[in-house]
């Protein structure tokens, strides 16, 4: 049996719907998928989304590649 390492990361949220937030707000959590390496799970605290990790990386690169 192969044991997997689970990775979990927290990302602070600075605005919600365009409104600035206090640091007391819950962070977003990004964790590894339990079964598939190509996916990550984004947890908002009330909902979870499973997305392709590579697609998320590309989206972040594109969103920050502005002048």
CHARMM internal coordinates of N, CA and C (Angstrom, degrees):
IC EDIT
DIST 1 N 1 CA 1.4542
DIST 1 CA 1 C 1.5267
ANGL 1 N 1 CA 1 C 109.47
DIST 1 C 2 N 1.3087
ANGL 1 CA 1 C 2 N 116.21
DIHE 1 N 1 CA 1 C 2 N 131.88
DIST 2 N 2 CA 1.4618
ANGL 1 C 2 N 2 CA 122.02
DIHE 1 CA 1 C 2 N 2 CA 179.57
DIST 2 CA 2 C 1.5256
ANGL 2 N 2 CA 2 C 108.56
DIHE 1 C 2 N 2 CA 2 C -94.50
DIST 2 C 3 N 1.3168
ANGL 2 CA 2 C 3 N 115.56
DIHE 2 N 2 CA 2 C 3 N 126.11
DIST 3 N 3 CA 1.4613
ANGL 2 C 3 N 3 CA 120.14
DIHE 2 CA 2 C 3 N 3 CA 177.84
DIST 3 CA 3 C 1.5248
ANGL 3 N 3 CA 3 C 109.23
DIHE 2 C 3 N 3 CA 3 C -91.48
DIST 3 C 4 N 1.3251
ANGL 3 CA 3 C 4 N 116.46
DIHE 3 N 3 CA 3 C 4 N 133.49
DIST 4 N 4 CA 1.4600
ANGL 3 C 4 N 4 CA 121.04
DIHE 3 CA 3 C 4 N 4 CA 179.19
DIST 4 CA 4 C 1.5182
ANGL 4 N 4 CA 4 C 110.12
DIHE 3 C 4 N 4 CA 4 C -99.94
DIST 4 C 5 N 1.3003
ANGL 4 CA 4 C 5 N 115.31
DIHE 4 N 4 CA 4 C 5 N 147.69
DIST 5 N 5 CA 1.4491
ANGL 4 C 5 N 5 CA 121.26
DIHE 4 CA 4 C 5 N 5 CA 173.73
DIST 5 CA 5 C 1.5196
ANGL 5 N 5 CA 5 C 107.43
DIHE 4 C 5 N 5 CA 5 C -90.39
DIST 5 C 6 N 1.3073
ANGL 5 CA 5 C 6 N 117.01
DIHE 5 N 5 CA 5 C 6 N 129.01
DIST 6 N 6 CA 1.4549
ANGL 5 C 6 N 6 CA 121.01
DIHE 5 CA 5 C 6 N 6 CA 177.90
DIST 6 CA 6 C 1.5206
ANGL 6 N 6 CA 6 C 108.32
DIHE 5 C 6 N 6 CA 6 C -94.36
DIST 6 C 7 N 1.3117
ANGL 6 CA 6 C 7 N 115.16
DIHE 6 N 6 CA 6 C 7 N 131.50
DIST 7 N 7 CA 1.4588
ANGL 6 C 7 N 7 CA 121.00
DIHE 6 CA 6 C 7 N 7 CA 178.93
DIST 7 CA 7 C 1.5215
ANGL 7 N 7 CA 7 C 108.97
DIHE 6 C 7 N 7 CA 7 C -111.04
DIST 7 C 8 N 1.3175
ANGL 7 CA 7 C 8 N 116.41
DIHE 7 N 7 CA 7 C 8 N 134.77
DIST 8 N 8 CA 1.4576
ANGL 7 C 8 N 8 CA 121.14
DIHE 7 CA 7 C 8 N 8 CA 178.10
DIST 8 CA 8 C 1.5239
ANGL 8 N 8 CA 8 C 108.62
DIHE 7 C 8 N 8 CA 8 C -136.19
DIST 8 C 9 N 1.3321
ANGL 8 CA 8 C 9 N 115.76
DIHE 8 N 8 CA 8 C 9 N 132.71
DIST 9 N 9 CA 1.4590
ANGL 8 C 9 N 9 CA 121.76
DIHE 8 CA 8 C 9 N 9 CA -178.13
DIST 9 CA 9 C 1.5192
ANGL 9 N 9 CA 9 C 109.16
DIHE 8 C 9 N 9 CA 9 C -131.66
DIST 9 C 10 N 1.3124
ANGL 9 CA 9 C 10 N 116.75
DIHE 9 N 9 CA 9 C 10 N 145.51
DIST 10 N 10 CA 1.4628
ANGL 9 C 10 N 10 CA 121.24
DIHE 9 CA 9 C 10 N 10 CA 177.23
DIST 10 CA 10 C 1.5215
ANGL 10 N 10 CA 10 C 109.28
DIHE 9 C 10 N 10 CA 10 C -113.25
DIST 10 C 11 N 1.3319
ANGL 10 CA 10 C 11 N 115.20
DIHE 10 N 10 CA 10 C 11 N 138.14
DIST 11 N 11 CA 1.4573
ANGL 10 C 11 N 11 CA 122.13
DIHE 10 CA 10 C 11 N 11 CA 179.86
DIST 11 CA 11 C 1.5221
ANGL 11 N 11 CA 11 C 108.35
DIHE 10 C 11 N 11 CA 11 C -122.51
DIST 11 C 12 N 1.3183
ANGL 11 CA 11 C 12 N 116.55
DIHE 11 N 11 CA 11 C 12 N 122.78
DIST 12 N 12 CA 1.4644
ANGL 11 C 12 N 12 CA 119.90
DIHE 11 CA 11 C 12 N 12 CA 177.91
DIST 12 CA 12 C 1.5240
ANGL 12 N 12 CA 12 C 110.80
DIHE 11 C 12 N 12 CA 12 C -66.56
DIST 12 C 13 N 1.3078
ANGL 12 CA 12 C 13 N 116.09
DIHE 12 N 12 CA 12 C 13 N 142.26
DIST 13 N 13 CA 1.4647
ANGL 12 C 13 N 13 CA 122.79
DIHE 12 CA 12 C 13 N 13 CA 177.08
DIST 13 CA 13 C 1.5246
ANGL 13 N 13 CA 13 C 107.19
DIHE 12 C 13 N 13 CA 13 C -103.45
DIST 13 C 14 N 1.3314
ANGL 13 CA 13 C 14 N 116.42
DIHE 13 N 13 CA 13 C 14 N 126.71
DIST 14 N 14 CA 1.4628
ANGL 13 C 14 N 14 CA 120.68
DIHE 13 CA 13 C 14 N 14 CA -176.03
DIST 14 CA 14 C 1.5208
ANGL 14 N 14 CA 14 C 113.01
DIHE 13 C 14 N 14 CA 14 C -103.30
DIST 14 C 15 N 1.3302
ANGL 14 CA 14 C 15 N 117.27
DIHE 14 N 14 CA 14 C 15 N -25.01
DIST 15 N 15 CA 1.4631
ANGL 14 C 15 N 15 CA 121.31
DIHE 14 CA 14 C 15 N 15 CA 176.15
DIST 15 CA 15 C 1.5187
ANGL 15 N 15 CA 15 C 109.05
DIHE 14 C 15 N 15 CA 15 C -140.72
DIST 15 C 16 N 1.3346
ANGL 15 CA 15 C 16 N 115.81
DIHE 15 N 15 CA 15 C 16 N 148.03
DIST 16 N 16 CA 1.4587
ANGL 15 C 16 N 16 CA 121.95
DIHE 15 CA 15 C 16 N 16 CA 174.63
DIST 16 CA 16 C 1.5177
ANGL 16 N 16 CA 16 C 106.98
DIHE 15 C 16 N 16 CA 16 C -132.86
DIST 16 C 17 N 1.3305
ANGL 16 CA 16 C 17 N 115.85
DIHE 16 N 16 CA 16 C 17 N 119.80
DIST 17 N 17 CA 1.4770
ANGL 16 C 17 N 17 CA 121.59
DIHE 16 CA 16 C 17 N 17 CA -176.15
DIST 17 CA 17 C 1.5219
ANGL 17 N 17 CA 17 C 111.51
DIHE 16 C 17 N 17 CA 17 C 53.20
DIST 17 C 18 N 1.3310
ANGL 17 CA 17 C 18 N 116.86
DIHE 17 N 17 CA 17 C 18 N 38.38
DIST 18 N 18 CA 1.4582
ANGL 17 C 18 N 18 CA 121.88
DIHE 17 CA 17 C 18 N 18 CA 176.22
DIST 18 CA 18 C 1.5132
ANGL 18 N 18 CA 18 C 114.81
DIHE 17 C 18 N 18 CA 18 C 82.76
DIST 18 C 19 N 1.3241
ANGL 18 CA 18 C 19 N 117.36
DIHE 18 N 18 CA 18 C 19 N -0.59
DIST 19 N 19 CA 1.4638
ANGL 18 C 19 N 19 CA 120.19
DIHE 18 CA 18 C 19 N 19 CA 179.79
DIST 19 CA 19 C 1.5213
ANGL 19 N 19 CA 19 C 109.94
DIHE 18 C 19 N 19 CA 19 C -105.04
DIST 19 C 20 N 1.3343
ANGL 19 CA 19 C 20 N 114.80
DIHE 19 N 19 CA 19 C 20 N 133.60
DIST 20 N 20 CA 1.4535
ANGL 19 C 20 N 20 CA 120.28
DIHE 19 CA 19 C 20 N 20 CA -179.79
DIST 20 CA 20 C 1.5198
ANGL 20 N 20 CA 20 C 110.28
DIHE 19 C 20 N 20 CA 20 C -65.82
DIST 20 C 21 N 1.3340
ANGL 20 CA 20 C 21 N 116.21
DIHE 20 N 20 CA 20 C 21 N 140.47
DIST 21 N 21 CA 1.4598
ANGL 20 C 21 N 21 CA 121.76
DIHE 20 CA 20 C 21 N 21 CA -177.99
DIST 21 CA 21 C 1.5138
ANGL 21 N 21 CA 21 C 111.48
DIHE 20 C 21 N 21 CA 21 C -108.79
DIST 21 C 22 N 1.3040
ANGL 21 CA 21 C 22 N 115.35
DIHE 21 N 21 CA 21 C 22 N 158.61
DIST 22 N 22 CA 1.4624
ANGL 21 C 22 N 22 CA 121.93
DIHE 21 CA 21 C 22 N 22 CA 172.24
DIST 22 CA 22 C 1.5161
ANGL 22 N 22 CA 22 C 108.55
DIHE 21 C 22 N 22 CA 22 C -83.60
DIST 22 C 23 N 1.3110
ANGL 22 CA 22 C 23 N 117.20
DIHE 22 N 22 CA 22 C 23 N 161.91
DIST 23 N 23 CA 1.4610
ANGL 22 C 23 N 23 CA 121.07
DIHE 22 CA 22 C 23 N 23 CA -179.56
DIST 23 CA 23 C 1.5245
ANGL 23 N 23 CA 23 C 112.44
DIHE 22 C 23 N 23 CA 23 C -70.27
DIST 23 C 24 N 1.3237
ANGL 23 CA 23 C 24 N 117.99
DIHE 23 N 23 CA 23 C 24 N -6.53
DIST 24 N 24 CA 1.4627
ANGL 23 C 24 N 24 CA 120.64
DIHE 23 CA 23 C 24 N 24 CA 179.80
DIST 24 CA 24 C 1.5277
ANGL 24 N 24 CA 24 C 111.97
DIHE 23 C 24 N 24 CA 24 C -78.93
DIST 24 C 25 N 1.3293
ANGL 24 CA 24 C 25 N 117.59
DIHE 24 N 24 CA 24 C 25 N -8.74
DIST 25 N 25 CA 1.4609
ANGL 24 C 25 N 25 CA 120.64
DIHE 24 CA 24 C 25 N 25 CA 179.23
DIST 25 CA 25 C 1.5199
ANGL 25 N 25 CA 25 C 110.47
DIHE 24 C 25 N 25 CA 25 C -68.56
DIST 25 C 26 N 1.3221
ANGL 25 CA 25 C 26 N 116.61
DIHE 25 N 25 CA 25 C 26 N 153.53
DIST 26 N 26 CA 1.4631
ANGL 25 C 26 N 26 CA 121.65
DIHE 25 CA 25 C 26 N 26 CA 179.15
DIST 26 CA 26 C 1.5235
ANGL 26 N 26 CA 26 C 110.41
DIHE 25 C 26 N 26 CA 26 C -71.78
DIST 26 C 27 N 1.3205
ANGL 26 CA 26 C 27 N 116.60
DIHE 26 N 26 CA 26 C 27 N 139.16
DIST 27 N 27 CA 1.4650
ANGL 26 C 27 N 27 CA 119.50
DIHE 26 CA 26 C 27 N 27 CA 176.71
DIST 27 CA 27 C 1.5289
ANGL 27 N 27 CA 27 C 110.48
DIHE 26 C 27 N 27 CA 27 C -76.96
DIST 27 C 28 N 1.3303
ANGL 27 CA 27 C 28 N 115.70
DIHE 27 N 27 CA 27 C 28 N 161.68
DIST 28 N 28 CA 1.4584
ANGL 27 C 28 N 28 CA 120.68
DIHE 27 CA 27 C 28 N 28 CA 168.46
DIST 28 CA 28 C 1.5141
ANGL 28 N 28 CA 28 C 107.39
DIHE 27 C 28 N 28 CA 28 C -77.22
DIST 28 C 29 N 1.3213
ANGL 28 CA 28 C 29 N 116.22
DIHE 28 N 28 CA 28 C 29 N 144.70
DIST 29 N 29 CA 1.4573
ANGL 28 C 29 N 29 CA 120.09
DIHE 28 CA 28 C 29 N 29 CA 176.05
DIST 29 CA 29 C 1.5190
ANGL 29 N 29 CA 29 C 108.36
DIHE 28 C 29 N 29 CA 29 C -113.96
DIST 29 C 30 N 1.3215
ANGL 29 CA 29 C 30 N 115.73
DIHE 29 N 29 CA 29 C 30 N 133.48
DIST 30 N 30 CA 1.4602
ANGL 29 C 30 N 30 CA 121.96
DIHE 29 CA 29 C 30 N 30 CA 175.45
DIST 30 CA 30 C 1.5236
ANGL 30 N 30 CA 30 C 106.59
DIHE 29 C 30 N 30 CA 30 C -119.18
DIST 30 C 31 N 1.3322
ANGL 30 CA 30 C 31 N 116.17
DIHE 30 N 30 CA 30 C 31 N 118.62
DIST 31 N 31 CA 1.4538
ANGL 30 C 31 N 31 CA 120.41
DIHE 30 CA 30 C 31 N 31 CA -177.03
DIST 31 CA 31 C 1.5170
ANGL 31 N 31 CA 31 C 110.54
DIHE 30 C 31 N 31 CA 31 C -126.92
DIST 31 C 32 N 1.3086
ANGL 31 CA 31 C 32 N 114.20
DIHE 31 N 31 CA 31 C 32 N 159.36
DIST 32 N 32 CA 1.4518
ANGL 31 C 32 N 32 CA 119.78
DIHE 31 CA 31 C 32 N 32 CA 175.55
DIST 32 CA 32 C 1.5254
ANGL 32 N 32 CA 32 C 109.16
DIHE 31 C 32 N 32 CA 32 C -68.50
DIST 32 C 33 N 1.3227
ANGL 32 CA 32 C 33 N 115.62
DIHE 32 N 32 CA 32 C 33 N 151.97
DIST 33 N 33 CA 1.4544
ANGL 32 C 33 N 33 CA 121.10
DIHE 32 CA 32 C 33 N 33 CA 177.77
DIST 33 CA 33 C 1.5268
ANGL 33 N 33 CA 33 C 108.51
DIHE 32 C 33 N 33 CA 33 C -75.40
DIST 33 C 34 N 1.2932
ANGL 33 CA 33 C 34 N 116.96
DIHE 33 N 33 CA 33 C 34 N 146.04
DIST 34 N 34 CA 1.4669
ANGL 33 C 34 N 34 CA 121.09
DIHE 33 CA 33 C 34 N 34 CA -175.42
DIST 34 CA 34 C 1.5228
ANGL 34 N 34 CA 34 C 113.05
DIHE 33 C 34 N 34 CA 34 C -67.73
DIST 34 C 35 N 1.3653
ANGL 34 CA 34 C 35 N 117.30
DIHE 34 N 34 CA 34 C 35 N -23.06
DIST 35 N 35 CA 1.4549
ANGL 34 C 35 N 35 CA 119.27
DIHE 34 CA 34 C 35 N 35 CA -172.28
DIST 35 CA 35 C 1.5285
ANGL 35 N 35 CA 35 C 114.60
DIHE 34 C 35 N 35 CA 35 C -131.43
DIST 35 C 36 N 1.3210
ANGL 35 CA 35 C 36 N 117.57
DIHE 35 N 35 CA 35 C 36 N -22.58
DIST 36 N 36 CA 1.4652
ANGL 35 C 36 N 36 CA 119.80
DIHE 35 CA 35 C 36 N 36 CA -172.75
DIST 36 CA 36 C 1.5210
ANGL 36 N 36 CA 36 C 110.29
DIHE 35 C 36 N 36 CA 36 C -127.87
DIST 36 C 37 N 1.3315
ANGL 36 CA 36 C 37 N 115.10
DIHE 36 N 36 CA 36 C 37 N 120.83
DIST 37 N 37 CA 1.4615
ANGL 36 C 37 N 37 CA 121.59
DIHE 36 CA 36 C 37 N 37 CA -175.62
DIST 37 CA 37 C 1.5210
ANGL 37 N 37 CA 37 C 113.50
DIHE 36 C 37 N 37 CA 37 C -65.07
DIST 37 C 38 N 1.3395
ANGL 37 CA 37 C 38 N 117.94
DIHE 37 N 37 CA 37 C 38 N -25.76
DIST 38 N 38 CA 1.4649
ANGL 37 C 38 N 38 CA 120.10
DIHE 37 CA 37 C 38 N 38 CA -175.81
DIST 38 CA 38 C 1.5291
ANGL 38 N 38 CA 38 C 113.01
DIHE 37 C 38 N 38 CA 38 C -79.39
DIST 38 C 39 N 1.3276
ANGL 38 CA 38 C 39 N 117.76
DIHE 38 N 38 CA 38 C 39 N -7.23
DIST 39 N 39 CA 1.4609
ANGL 38 C 39 N 39 CA 121.78
DIHE 38 CA 38 C 39 N 39 CA -178.88
DIST 39 CA 39 C 1.5221
ANGL 39 N 39 CA 39 C 111.41
DIHE 38 C 39 N 39 CA 39 C -108.70
DIST 39 C 40 N 1.3306
ANGL 39 CA 39 C 40 N 116.01
DIHE 39 N 39 CA 39 C 40 N 153.47
DIST 40 N 40 CA 1.4632
ANGL 39 C 40 N 40 CA 123.36
DIHE 39 CA 39 C 40 N 40 CA 166.13
DIST 40 CA 40 C 1.5220
ANGL 40 N 40 CA 40 C 107.36
DIHE 39 C 40 N 40 CA 40 C -128.32
DIST 40 C 41 N 1.3210
ANGL 40 CA 40 C 41 N 115.76
DIHE 40 N 40 CA 40 C 41 N 157.71
DIST 41 N 41 CA 1.4560
ANGL 40 C 41 N 41 CA 121.54
DIHE 40 CA 40 C 41 N 41 CA 179.74
DIST 41 CA 41 C 1.5244
ANGL 41 N 41 CA 41 C 108.06
DIHE 40 C 41 N 41 CA 41 C -111.97
DIST 41 C 42 N 1.3243
ANGL 41 CA 41 C 42 N 116.36
DIHE 41 N 41 CA 41 C 42 N 127.30
DIST 42 N 42 CA 1.4613
ANGL 41 C 42 N 42 CA 122.51
DIHE 41 CA 41 C 42 N 42 CA 175.84
DIST 42 CA 42 C 1.5196
ANGL 42 N 42 CA 42 C 106.97
DIHE 41 C 42 N 42 CA 42 C -103.89
DIST 42 C 43 N 1.3241
ANGL 42 CA 42 C 43 N 116.26
DIHE 42 N 42 CA 42 C 43 N 122.46
DIST 43 N 43 CA 1.4636
ANGL 42 C 43 N 43 CA 122.52
DIHE 42 CA 42 C 43 N 43 CA -176.89
DIST 43 CA 43 C 1.5230
ANGL 43 N 43 CA 43 C 108.81
DIHE 42 C 43 N 43 CA 43 C -115.75
DIST 43 C 44 N 1.3363
ANGL 43 CA 43 C 44 N 116.41
DIHE 43 N 43 CA 43 C 44 N 119.28
DIST 44 N 44 CA 1.4605
ANGL 43 C 44 N 44 CA 121.51
DIHE 43 CA 43 C 44 N 44 CA -179.54
DIST 44 CA 44 C 1.5240
ANGL 44 N 44 CA 44 C 112.27
DIHE 43 C 44 N 44 CA 44 C -89.74
DIST 44 C 45 N 1.3176
ANGL 44 CA 44 C 45 N 116.51
DIHE 44 N 44 CA 44 C 45 N -6.83
DIST 45 N 45 CA 1.4586
ANGL 44 C 45 N 45 CA 120.54
DIHE 44 CA 44 C 45 N 45 CA -174.80
DIST 45 CA 45 C 1.5162
ANGL 45 N 45 CA 45 C 111.50
DIHE 44 C 45 N 45 CA 45 C 103.47
DIST 45 C 46 N 1.3328
ANGL 45 CA 45 C 46 N 115.68
DIHE 45 N 45 CA 45 C 46 N -28.37
DIST 46 N 46 CA 1.4676
ANGL 45 C 46 N 46 CA 120.32
DIHE 45 CA 45 C 46 N 46 CA 177.25
DIST 46 CA 46 C 1.5200
ANGL 46 N 46 CA 46 C 111.98
DIHE 45 C 46 N 46 CA 46 C -121.34
DIST 46 C 47 N 1.3415
ANGL 46 CA 46 C 47 N 116.70
DIHE 46 N 46 CA 46 C 47 N -20.04
DIST 47 N 47 CA 1.4568
ANGL 46 C 47 N 47 CA 121.84
DIHE 46 CA 46 C 47 N 47 CA 179.62
DIST 47 CA 47 C 1.5178
ANGL 47 N 47 CA 47 C 109.31
DIHE 46 C 47 N 47 CA 47 C -140.20
DIST 47 C 48 N 1.3324
ANGL 47 CA 47 C 48 N 115.99
DIHE 47 N 47 CA 47 C 48 N 155.20
DIST 48 N 48 CA 1.4590
ANGL 47 C 48 N 48 CA 120.38
DIHE 47 CA 47 C 48 N 48 CA 172.63
DIST 48 CA 48 C 1.5221
ANGL 48 N 48 CA 48 C 109.26
DIHE 47 C 48 N 48 CA 48 C -124.99
DIST 48 C 49 N 1.3160
ANGL 48 CA 48 C 49 N 114.99
DIHE 48 N 48 CA 48 C 49 N 145.71
DIST 49 N 49 CA 1.4608
ANGL 48 C 49 N 49 CA 122.77
DIHE 48 CA 48 C 49 N 49 CA 179.15
DIST 49 CA 49 C 1.5165
ANGL 49 N 49 CA 49 C 108.29
DIHE 48 C 49 N 49 CA 49 C -129.87
DIST 49 C 50 N 1.3146
ANGL 49 CA 49 C 50 N 117.14
DIHE 49 N 49 CA 49 C 50 N 131.92
DIST 50 N 50 CA 1.4619
ANGL 49 C 50 N 50 CA 122.14
DIHE 49 CA 49 C 50 N 50 CA 174.90
DIST 50 CA 50 C 1.5185
ANGL 50 N 50 CA 50 C 107.60
DIHE 49 C 50 N 50 CA 50 C -104.01
DIST 50 C 51 N 1.3448
ANGL 50 CA 50 C 51 N 116.34
DIHE 50 N 50 CA 50 C 51 N 123.33
DIST 51 N 51 CA 1.4627
ANGL 50 C 51 N 51 CA 121.62
DIHE 50 CA 50 C 51 N 51 CA -176.77
DIST 51 CA 51 C 1.5220
ANGL 51 N 51 CA 51 C 109.50
DIHE 50 C 51 N 51 CA 51 C -133.07
DIST 51 C 52 N 1.3210
ANGL 51 CA 51 C 52 N 115.62
DIHE 51 N 51 CA 51 C 52 N 160.10
DIST 52 N 52 CA 1.4572
ANGL 51 C 52 N 52 CA 120.47
DIHE 51 CA 51 C 52 N 52 CA 174.05
DIST 52 CA 52 C 1.5276
ANGL 52 N 52 CA 52 C 108.81
DIHE 51 C 52 N 52 CA 52 C -69.42
DIST 52 C 53 N 1.3150
ANGL 52 CA 52 C 53 N 116.58
DIHE 52 N 52 CA 52 C 53 N 128.19
DIST 53 N 53 CA 1.4640
ANGL 52 C 53 N 53 CA 120.90
DIHE 52 CA 52 C 53 N 53 CA -178.41
DIST 53 CA 53 C 1.5306
ANGL 53 N 53 CA 53 C 111.31
DIHE 52 C 53 N 53 CA 53 C -60.80
DIST 53 C 54 N 1.3315
ANGL 53 CA 53 C 54 N 117.09
DIHE 53 N 53 CA 53 C 54 N -43.00
DIST 54 N 54 CA 1.4672
ANGL 53 C 54 N 54 CA 120.00
DIHE 53 CA 53 C 54 N 54 CA -179.82
DIST 54 CA 54 C 1.5217
ANGL 54 N 54 CA 54 C 111.65
DIHE 53 C 54 N 54 CA 54 C -63.83
DIST 54 C 55 N 1.3260
ANGL 54 CA 54 C 55 N 117.75
DIHE 54 N 54 CA 54 C 55 N -37.83
DIST 55 N 55 CA 1.4676
ANGL 54 C 55 N 55 CA 120.97
DIHE 54 CA 54 C 55 N 55 CA 178.79
DIST 55 CA 55 C 1.5222
ANGL 55 N 55 CA 55 C 110.32
DIHE 54 C 55 N 55 CA 55 C -66.64
DIST 55 C 56 N 1.3261
ANGL 55 CA 55 C 56 N 117.44
DIHE 55 N 55 CA 55 C 56 N -38.29
DIST 56 N 56 CA 1.4649
ANGL 55 C 56 N 56 CA 120.84
DIHE 55 CA 55 C 56 N 56 CA 177.57
DIST 56 CA 56 C 1.5235
ANGL 56 N 56 CA 56 C 110.72
DIHE 55 C 56 N 56 CA 56 C -65.42
DIST 56 C 57 N 1.3375
ANGL 56 CA 56 C 57 N 117.11
DIHE 56 N 56 CA 56 C 57 N -42.14
DIST 57 N 57 CA 1.4703
ANGL 56 C 57 N 57 CA 120.78
DIHE 56 CA 56 C 57 N 57 CA 177.19
DIST 57 CA 57 C 1.5253
ANGL 57 N 57 CA 57 C 111.28
DIHE 56 C 57 N 57 CA 57 C -59.84
DIST 57 C 58 N 1.3364
ANGL 57 CA 57 C 58 N 117.04
DIHE 57 N 57 CA 57 C 58 N -45.41
DIST 58 N 58 CA 1.4683
ANGL 57 C 58 N 58 CA 121.70
DIHE 57 CA 57 C 58 N 58 CA 179.81
DIST 58 CA 58 C 1.5218
ANGL 58 N 58 CA 58 C 110.23
DIHE 57 C 58 N 58 CA 58 C -63.77
DIST 58 C 59 N 1.3193
ANGL 58 CA 58 C 59 N 117.24
DIHE 58 N 58 CA 58 C 59 N -42.32
DIST 59 N 59 CA 1.4680
ANGL 58 C 59 N 59 CA 120.60
DIHE 58 CA 58 C 59 N 59 CA 179.57
DIST 59 CA 59 C 1.5263
ANGL 59 N 59 CA 59 C 111.21
DIHE 58 C 59 N 59 CA 59 C -62.01
DIST 59 C 60 N 1.3299
ANGL 59 CA 59 C 60 N 117.10
DIHE 59 N 59 CA 59 C 60 N -40.73
DIST 60 N 60 CA 1.4622
ANGL 59 C 60 N 60 CA 120.74
DIHE 59 CA 59 C 60 N 60 CA 178.28
DIST 60 CA 60 C 1.5104
ANGL 60 N 60 CA 60 C 110.91
DIHE 59 C 60 N 60 CA 60 C -66.04
DIST 60 C 61 N 1.3336
ANGL 60 CA 60 C 61 N 117.45
DIHE 60 N 60 CA 60 C 61 N -44.30
DIST 61 N 61 CA 1.4671
ANGL 60 C 61 N 61 CA 120.92
DIHE 60 CA 60 C 61 N 61 CA 177.41
DIST 61 CA 61 C 1.5265
ANGL 61 N 61 CA 61 C 110.66
DIHE 60 C 61 N 61 CA 61 C -59.65
DIST 61 C 62 N 1.3183
ANGL 61 CA 61 C 62 N 117.32
DIHE 61 N 61 CA 61 C 62 N -45.61
DIST 62 N 62 CA 1.4627
ANGL 61 C 62 N 62 CA 120.85
DIHE 61 CA 61 C 62 N 62 CA 179.86
DIST 62 CA 62 C 1.5267
ANGL 62 N 62 CA 62 C 111.74
DIHE 61 C 62 N 62 CA 62 C -64.89
DIST 62 C 63 N 1.3163
ANGL 62 CA 62 C 63 N 117.47
DIHE 62 N 62 CA 62 C 63 N -40.00
DIST 63 N 63 CA 1.4586
ANGL 62 C 63 N 63 CA 120.88
DIHE 62 CA 62 C 63 N 63 CA -177.98
DIST 63 CA 63 C 1.5293
ANGL 63 N 63 CA 63 C 112.73
DIHE 62 C 63 N 63 CA 63 C -70.09
DIST 63 C 64 N 1.3239
ANGL 63 CA 63 C 64 N 116.87
DIHE 63 N 63 CA 63 C 64 N -24.46
DIST 64 N 64 CA 1.4676
ANGL 63 C 64 N 64 CA 120.02
DIHE 63 CA 63 C 64 N 64 CA -179.89
DIST 64 CA 64 C 1.5267
ANGL 64 N 64 CA 64 C 112.26
DIHE 63 C 64 N 64 CA 64 C -101.14
DIST 64 C 65 N 1.3067
ANGL 64 CA 64 C 65 N 117.59
DIHE 64 N 64 CA 64 C 65 N 2.63
DIST 65 N 65 CA 1.4647
ANGL 64 C 65 N 65 CA 122.23
DIHE 64 CA 64 C 65 N 65 CA 179.68
DIST 65 CA 65 C 1.5250
ANGL 65 N 65 CA 65 C 109.59
DIHE 64 C 65 N 65 CA 65 C -98.69
DIST 65 C 66 N 1.3129
ANGL 65 CA 65 C 66 N 115.61
DIHE 65 N 65 CA 65 C 66 N 59.54
DIST 66 N 66 CA 1.4650
ANGL 65 C 66 N 66 CA 121.30
DIHE 65 CA 65 C 66 N 66 CA -179.32
DIST 66 CA 66 C 1.5147
ANGL 66 N 66 CA 66 C 110.20
DIHE 65 C 66 N 66 CA 66 C -122.55
DIST 66 C 67 N 1.3009
ANGL 66 CA 66 C 67 N 115.62
DIHE 66 N 66 CA 66 C 67 N 155.74
DIST 67 N 67 CA 1.4666
ANGL 66 C 67 N 67 CA 119.91
DIHE 66 CA 66 C 67 N 67 CA 179.12
DIST 67 CA 67 C 1.4973
ANGL 67 N 67 CA 67 C 109.88
DIHE 66 C 67 N 67 CA 67 C -118.47
END
COOR INIT
IC SEED 1 N 1 CA 1 C
IC BUILD
